[in-house]
């Protein structure tokens, strides 16, 4: 696969709409980022003209969201949603104490694999022991906070990226290796094959410091195409 030529990077201070980057996205800053990206990338601009600005798609920071992200690993979003709703219905509330109190057979009966049971149970144990403080993760510099999460078995780079992008709503996160984004990139950039994680990173670098906004635009494209063809 040959990649398109990388656009020359512009200093943040020279690009309208990029002079002030917020710590967390809201509706206004997402709009600013979308406008800035539209000026830099004609393919993203075309999606925005067709679909409008994407939703913020925020999630509440905390334990329950991390559990949901673990459930989403290597399965479809619809399958993960079903698992999470089943868990909610069984527990009433997805808390560290409730998850930790379930035995392997209890979680397996709800549809979790042995591996995901171990990840969920281990995360709950760390929360209850106080060795993982998600409030401290949110307050810490991103590199330090990410290191805290990456130390938890079951939370790899993609999972941590999704937490930072969706729950903490950082503006410049690219969840490398995300399948839906790879499919969207192939379509939008008219590539012959799915881009590898390295090739995804190549494109994403041109969208800094609004990579989280670019991801939302491409997810919106992905969902719209699947909705038309379903």
Secondary structure, DSSP 4 states (H G I P E B T S, - for coil): -PPPPPPPP--GGGSTT-S---SS--HHHHHHHHHHHHHH-HHHHHHHHHH-SPP------SHHHHHHHHHHTTS-HHHHHHHHHHHHHHHSS--HHHHHHS-HHHHHHTT--HHHHHHHHHHHHHHHHTS--HHHHHHS-HHHHHHHHHTSTT--HHHHHHIIIIIS--SS---TT-HHHHHHHHHHTT-SSPPPHHHHHHHHHTTTT-HHHHHHHHHHHHHHHHHHH-
